[in-house]
Amino acid sequence: MNVAPVKLGSWGDVTPDSAGPAPSMLYMPLIFDSDNESNTTGATQTGSGGLTLRASDNWLTEAIGENEKNREIRRSAMVEHPENVPFNKELLPEPPKQYAIAADPATGKLQIQEAVVPAPVVVPITEAPVKIHHWIHSFDGSLHFTQAYISSNWYQGGYNNLSVLADIKWDVSLNPNLHPNMTFTNTLHYRLGMMTARNDAYRKITFSEDNFQFNSTIGFKAVKKWYYSASLQFKTQFFTNYKENTMDMKAAFLSPAELNLGLGMTFTHENKEKDQKFTLAINPLSYNMKYCRNISDISPTEFGIKDGHHSKHDFGSSINGNLKWKFNAYITWSAQLDFFTNYKYVQANWQNTFDFYVTRHLSTQIYTHLRFDRNHPRDDKWRYFQFRESLSFGLTYRFATI
């Protein structure tokens, strides 16, 4: 049987480059069947009892559209040029029969019999239970040996040291695929450094770092990547810190503590590769409270609070920015900027963390924290700036779940 070759050029302006489907689809032989003939619109029907996705189904919609476009190209080619259709499904020959050799014990002979092909078992499709996760969790925990540098005027006390540092960070955020018009993120971050106090006559162990921080932002979509938002930030420490070789307290639980509330707008951006995420909250209306619980042993003036008072309240504006950039599987940069002003003084914190992962559970971390506080007493060397840095190496554990 001689079959005329398929001439793609006779299909008009349809080419693989302009049509979009894979070239292998266009070069397959054209086979006429009733399905090709009836599907003239490329439309699909969906039963009322079909399964539905509760998340983004853009990938499925694109795949269905691509398949229908391929079928429409082949159907148009067969309608306009039937001479190029070498096969008709109804006229194709029957497939050859299959035979099997069976032994007949009664006669002691072999018999050739037609093989019985069992009918395919059709398993009914049932809807599997799908668990919807509205919250996305991520956890980072590390236990490192660290070297730290601390400026002499650091508001929580401490001094240069070699210590053991525990770092815990837990993020909980609303699933954006299920709630595209709302954002709700919560971050709990705690860093605790312990070291032996060799030069301290009063104690054997002291804390080189003790910083607890909680951030929360809730917003409702305004336009594109902007949200009307409200934010909360709370910071304190848990353990008491003393000046070296004295019983004078430098800081303690809720001494100091700081609370910041803001109303404004938040900008969020995440690239397609999911390795860069940036958020910026601009709060024209912001409330800031500084609190010192123990004013009998700790001077509240060290935290910008009037002598004899437990707290200070200010209204102004604030800016909060967060950046997480995963350069590759081994290097990650996280940055956080907090800025507040009541138009009389300025307070700002800029924290940077660089994580270098040697293996999945072994990493090196560089951490820097630059603080500017016009409320704090002026230092001859650092003026109103305060600075701390740490270089650590040790174990890391991470997981993310939804």
C-alpha positions as CSV (number, residue, x, y, z in Angstrom):
1,M,0.0,0.0,0.0
2,N,1.5,3.3,-1.1
3,V,0.8,6.2,1.2
4,A,1.3,9.8,0.0
5,P,3.7,11.6,2.3
6,V,2.2,14.3,4.5
7,K,3.1,17.8,3.2
8,L,3.2,20.1,6.1
9,G,3.6,23.1,3.8
10,S,0.1,22.5,2.4
11,W,-1.5,23.2,5.8
12,G,-1.4,26.9,5.2
13,D,0.3,29.2,7.7
14,V,0.5,26.5,10.5
15,T,4.1,25.9,11.5
16,P,5.6,24.4,14.7
17,D,7.0,27.8,15.6
18,S,3.8,29.8,15.2
19,A,1.4,27.1,16.5
20,G,3.4,26.3,19.7
21,P,2.9,22.5,20.1
22,A,5.8,20.1,20.1
23,P,7.1,19.2,16.6
24,S,6.6,15.5,17.2
25,M,2.8,16.1,17.3
26,L,2.7,17.7,13.9
27,Y,4.8,15.0,12.2
28,M,2.7,12.1,13.4
29,P,0.5,10.4,10.7
30,L,-3.0,11.8,10.4
31,I,-5.6,9.2,11.4
32,F,-9.3,10.0,10.8
33,D,-11.7,8.9,13.5
34,S,-15.1,10.0,14.8
35,D,-13.6,11.9,17.7
36,N,-11.6,14.2,15.4
37,E,-14.7,14.9,13.3
38,S,-17.0,15.8,16.2
39,N,-14.6,17.9,18.1
40,T,-15.0,21.0,15.9
41,T,-14.8,23.7,18.6
42,G,-12.1,22.3,20.9
43,A,-14.4,22.7,23.8
44,T,-14.5,20.3,26.8
45,Q,-17.3,19.3,29.0
46,T,-17.1,18.9,32.7
47,G,-19.6,16.9,34.7
48,S,-21.2,18.5,37.7
49,G,-19.8,15.8,40.0
50,G,-16.2,16.1,38.8
51,L,-13.2,16.7,41.0
52,T,-12.2,20.3,41.6
53,L,-8.9,21.8,42.9
54,R,-9.0,24.1,45.8
55,A,-5.6,25.6,44.9
56,S,-4.2,27.3,41.8
57,D,-4.9,25.2,38.7
58,N,-3.1,27.4,36.1
59,W,-0.8,24.5,35.1
60,L,-3.8,22.2,34.4
61,T,-5.6,24.9,32.4
62,E,-2.5,25.5,30.3
63,A,-2.1,21.8,29.7
64,I,-5.7,21.3,28.6
65,G,-5.5,24.4,26.3
66,E,-2.3,23.1,24.7
67,N,-3.8,19.6,24.1
68,E,-6.9,21.2,22.5
69,K,-4.8,23.4,20.3
70,N,-2.9,20.4,19.0
71,R,-6.1,18.5,18.2
72,E,-7.5,21.5,16.4
73,I,-4.5,21.8,14.1
74,R,-4.7,18.1,13.1
75,R,-8.5,18.4,12.6
76,S,-8.1,21.4,10.4
77,A,-5.4,19.6,8.3
78,M,-7.7,16.6,7.7
79,V,-10.7,18.8,6.8
80,E,-8.9,21.1,4.4
81,H,-6.7,18.4,2.8
82,P,-8.3,14.9,3.2
83,E,-5.9,13.6,0.5
84,N,-3.1,13.8,3.1
85,V,-4.9,11.5,5.5
86,P,-3.3,8.1,5.0
87,F,-5.4,6.1,7.5
88,N,-9.1,5.8,8.6
89,K,-9.6,4.3,12.0
90,E,-12.7,2.3,10.8
91,L,-10.8,0.7,7.9
92,L,-7.7,-0.3,9.8
93,P,-7.1,-4.1,9.8
94,E,-7.8,-6.1,13.0
95,P,-4.8,-6.7,15.1
96,P,-3.2,-10.1,14.8
97,K,-4.5,-12.8,17.2
98,Q,-2.3,-14.1,19.9
99,Y,-1.7,-17.9,20.4
100,A,-0.4,-19.9,23.3
101,I,0.8,-23.5,23.6
102,A,-1.0,-25.6,26.1
103,A,-0.3,-29.2,27.2
104,D,-3.1,-31.8,27.1
105,P,-2.4,-34.4,29.9
106,A,-5.1,-36.8,28.5
107,T,-3.5,-37.2,25.1
108,G,0.1,-36.3,26.0
109,K,0.2,-33.7,23.2
110,L,0.7,-30.0,22.9
111,Q,-2.1,-27.9,21.5
112,I,-1.9,-24.4,20.0
113,Q,-4.9,-22.4,21.3
114,E,-5.9,-18.7,20.9
115,A,-4.8,-16.8,23.9
116,V,-7.5,-15.3,26.1
117,V,-6.7,-11.7,26.8
118,P,-8.3,-10.7,30.1
119,A,-10.4,-7.6,30.0
120,P,-8.8,-4.6,31.7
121,V,-9.9,-4.0,35.2
122,V,-11.5,-0.6,35.5
123,V,-11.1,0.9,38.9
124,P,-13.6,3.5,39.7
125,I,-12.1,6.9,40.5
126,T,-13.0,8.1,44.0
127,E,-12.3,11.5,45.4
128,A,-9.3,11.2,47.8
129,P,-9.5,13.2,50.9
130,V,-7.4,16.4,50.5
131,K,-6.1,18.2,53.6
132,I,-6.0,21.9,53.1
133,H,-3.2,23.7,54.9
134,H,-3.9,27.4,55.5
135,W,-0.6,28.0,57.3
136,I,3.0,27.6,56.2
137,H,5.6,26.8,58.8
138,S,9.3,27.1,58.7
139,F,11.8,26.5,61.4
140,D,15.6,27.2,61.7
141,G,17.5,26.1,64.8
142,S,21.2,26.1,65.4
143,L,23.7,25.5,68.2
144,H,27.1,27.1,67.5
145,F,30.4,27.9,69.0
146,T,30.9,31.6,68.5
147,Q,33.2,34.5,68.8
148,A,31.5,37.8,69.6
149,Y,32.5,41.5,69.6
150,I,30.3,43.9,71.6
151,S,30.7,47.7,71.9
152,S,31.3,49.0,75.4
153,N,28.0,51.0,75.3
154,W,25.7,48.1,74.2
155,Y,22.3,48.7,75.8
156,Q,21.9,45.1,77.1
157,G,25.4,44.8,78.4
158,G,28.0,42.1,77.7
159,Y,31.6,42.1,76.4
160,N,33.8,40.4,73.9
161,N,33.8,36.6,74.3
162,L,34.0,33.1,73.1
163,S,30.7,31.3,73.9
164,V,28.0,28.8,72.9
165,L,25.1,30.4,71.0
166,A,21.6,28.9,70.5
167,D,19.6,30.5,67.7
168,I,15.9,29.7,67.1
169,K,13.7,31.2,64.4
170,W,10.1,30.1,63.7
171,D,8.0,31.6,60.9
172,V,4.2,31.1,60.5
173,S,2.5,32.7,57.5
174,L,-0.9,32.5,55.8
175,N,-0.8,30.3,52.6
176,P,-0.9,32.9,49.7
177,N,-2.3,30.3,47.3
178,L,-5.5,29.9,49.4
179,H,-5.7,33.5,50.5
180,P,-4.3,35.7,47.7
181,N,-6.0,38.9,49.0
182,M,-4.6,38.7,52.5
183,T,-1.2,38.5,54.2
184,F,-0.5,37.4,57.8
185,T,3.0,36.7,58.9
186,N,4.4,35.9,62.4
187,T,8.0,35.5,63.3
188,L,9.5,34.4,66.6
189,H,13.3,34.8,67.0
190,Y,15.4,34.1,70.0
191,R,19.2,34.2,70.4
192,L,20.9,33.1,73.6
193,G,24.7,33.0,74.2
194,M,26.3,31.5,77.3
195,M,29.9,31.7,78.3
196,T,32.2,31.0,81.3
197,A,33.0,34.2,83.2
198,R,36.7,33.6,84.0
199,N,37.4,37.2,85.0
200,D,34.2,37.6,87.1
201,A,34.6,37.0,90.8
202,Y,30.9,36.8,91.5
203,R,29.7,34.3,88.9
204,K,30.9,31.4,86.8
205,I,28.5,31.7,83.8
206,T,27.2,34.8,82.2
207,F,25.1,35.6,79.1
208,S,26.9,37.1,76.1
209,E,23.6,37.5,74.2
210,D,19.9,37.3,75.2
211,N,17.5,38.7,72.7
212,F,13.8,37.7,72.2
213,Q,11.8,39.3,69.4
214,F,8.3,38.7,68.0
215,N,7.1,40.3,64.8
216,S,3.5,40.1,63.4
217,T,2.0,41.8,60.3
218,I,-1.5,41.4,59.0
219,G,-2.7,43.1,55.7
220,F,-5.4,43.2,53.1
221,K,-4.6,43.7,49.5
222,A,-4.9,47.2,48.1
223,V,-3.3,47.0,44.6
224,K,-0.8,44.6,43.0
225,K,1.8,43.9,45.7
226,W,0.7,46.6,48.2
227,Y,-1.4,45.8,51.3
228,Y,-3.2,47.9,53.9
229,S,-1.5,46.6,57.0
230,A,-1.0,46.7,60.8
231,S,2.2,45.5,62.4
232,L,3.4,44.6,65.9
233,Q,7.0,44.2,67.2
234,F,8.0,43.2,70.7
235,K,11.5,42.8,72.1
236,T,13.0,41.9,75.5
237,Q,15.4,39.5,77.2
238,F,14.8,36.7,79.7
239,F,17.9,36.5,81.9
240,T,19.6,39.0,84.3
241,N,22.9,40.4,83.1
242,Y,25.4,42.0,85.5
243,K,28.4,44.3,85.1
244,E,31.6,42.4,85.4
245,N,32.9,41.9,89.0
246,T,29.9,43.7,90.5
247,M,26.4,43.0,91.6
248,D,25.1,45.9,89.6
249,M,22.4,44.8,87.1
250,K,22.7,45.8,83.5
251,A,19.5,44.3,82.2
252,A,16.9,41.8,83.2
253,F,13.5,40.3,82.1
254,L,11.3,43.1,80.8
255,S,14.1,45.5,81.7
256,P,14.2,46.8,79.0
257,A,11.2,45.8,76.9
258,E,10.0,47.5,73.8
259,L,6.7,47.4,72.0
260,N,6.0,49.0,68.6
261,L,2.6,49.2,66.8
262,G,2.1,50.6,63.4
263,L,-0.6,51.3,60.8
264,G,0.2,51.8,57.1
265,M,1.0,49.9,54.0
266,T,3.2,46.8,53.3
267,F,4.9,46.0,50.0
268,T,5.8,42.3,49.3
269,H,7.8,40.8,46.5
270,E,9.0,37.2,45.8
271,N,10.6,36.2,42.5
272,K,9.6,33.2,40.4
273,E,12.5,31.0,41.7
274,K,11.3,31.6,45.3
275,D,14.9,32.4,46.4
276,Q,14.4,36.2,46.9
277,K,11.7,37.6,49.3
278,F,11.4,41.2,50.3
279,T,8.8,43.0,52.5
280,L,8.7,46.6,53.4
281,A,6.2,48.1,55.9
282,I,5.7,51.9,55.9
283,N,3.7,53.1,58.9
284,P,2.9,56.8,59.0
285,L,1.1,56.2,62.3
286,S,3.2,54.3,64.9
287,Y,3.2,53.9,68.6
288,N,6.4,53.0,70.6
289,M,6.6,52.1,74.2
290,K,9.8,51.5,76.2
291,Y,9.4,49.7,79.6
292,C,11.7,48.9,82.5
293,R,10.1,46.6,85.1
294,N,13.0,46.8,87.7
295,I,13.8,50.5,88.3
296,S,15.2,49.9,91.8
297,D,18.3,47.9,90.6
298,I,18.5,49.2,87.0
299,S,18.6,52.8,85.9
300,P,15.7,53.5,83.4
301,T,17.7,56.4,82.0
302,E,19.9,53.8,80.2
303,F,16.9,53.1,78.0
304,G,15.7,56.6,77.4
305,I,13.1,56.5,80.3
306,K,12.9,59.3,82.9
307,D,14.4,58.5,86.3
308,G,11.7,57.0,88.6
309,H,9.4,56.0,85.7
310,H,8.8,52.5,84.4
311,S,7.7,53.4,80.9
312,K,7.9,55.9,78.1
313,H,5.3,56.4,75.3
314,D,5.9,58.0,71.9
315,F,3.9,58.5,68.7
316,G,5.6,58.9,65.4
317,S,6.4,56.9,62.2
318,S,8.2,53.7,61.6
319,I,9.6,51.6,58.7
320,N,10.2,47.9,58.9
321,G,12.0,46.0,56.1
322,N,12.9,42.3,55.7
323,L,15.0,40.6,53.0
324,K,15.9,36.9,52.5
325,W,18.1,36.1,49.6
326,K,19.2,32.5,48.9
327,F,22.1,32.8,46.6
328,N,22.4,29.0,46.2
329,A,22.0,25.8,48.3
330,Y,24.9,26.8,50.5
331,I,24.7,30.6,51.1
332,T,21.8,32.6,52.5
333,W,21.6,36.3,53.5
334,S,18.9,37.5,55.8
335,A,18.5,41.2,56.7
336,Q,16.1,43.2,58.9
337,L,15.8,47.0,59.3
338,D,13.6,48.7,62.0
339,F,13.3,52.5,62.1
340,F,11.2,54.7,64.4
341,T,11.1,58.4,65.0
342,N,8.8,60.7,67.0
343,Y,10.3,63.6,65.1
344,K,12.5,64.5,68.1
345,Y,14.7,61.5,68.2
346,V,15.6,58.5,65.9
347,Q,16.0,54.9,66.8
348,A,17.0,52.3,64.3
349,N,18.2,48.6,64.2
350,W,19.9,46.9,61.2
351,Q,20.6,43.2,61.5
352,N,22.4,41.0,59.0
353,T,22.8,37.2,59.0
354,F,25.0,35.3,56.5
355,D,24.6,31.5,56.7
356,F,27.2,29.3,54.9
357,Y,26.0,25.6,54.9
358,V,28.9,23.1,54.7
359,T,26.5,20.2,54.9
360,R,22.8,19.9,55.6
361,H,23.4,20.1,59.4
362,L,26.7,21.9,59.6
363,S,27.1,25.6,59.0
364,T,29.0,28.8,59.6
365,Q,27.2,32.0,60.5
366,I,28.2,35.7,60.5
367,Y,25.8,38.0,62.4
368,T,26.0,41.8,62.8
369,H,23.7,44.2,64.6
370,L,24.1,47.9,64.2
371,R,21.9,50.1,66.5
372,F,21.4,53.9,66.5
373,D,19.5,55.4,69.5
374,R,19.4,59.1,70.3
375,N,17.7,58.3,73.6
376,H,20.7,56.4,74.9
377,P,23.4,58.4,76.7
378,R,26.1,59.5,74.3
379,D,29.4,57.5,74.2
380,D,32.7,59.2,73.6
381,K,33.8,56.6,71.1
382,W,30.6,55.2,69.5
383,R,28.5,58.4,70.0
384,Y,24.8,57.2,69.5
385,F,25.8,54.0,67.6
386,Q,26.0,50.6,69.2
387,F,27.4,47.5,67.5
388,R,27.7,43.8,68.0
389,E,29.1,41.0,65.8
390,S,29.5,37.3,66.1
391,L,31.1,34.5,64.0
392,S,29.9,31.0,64.8
393,F,30.3,27.5,63.6
394,G,28.2,24.4,64.6
395,L,25.1,22.4,64.1
396,T,21.9,23.5,62.2
397,Y,18.5,22.0,61.8
398,R,15.9,23.3,59.4
399,F,12.5,22.2,58.1
400,A,9.5,23.7,56.4
401,T,6.0,22.4,56.2
402,I,2.5,23.5,55.1
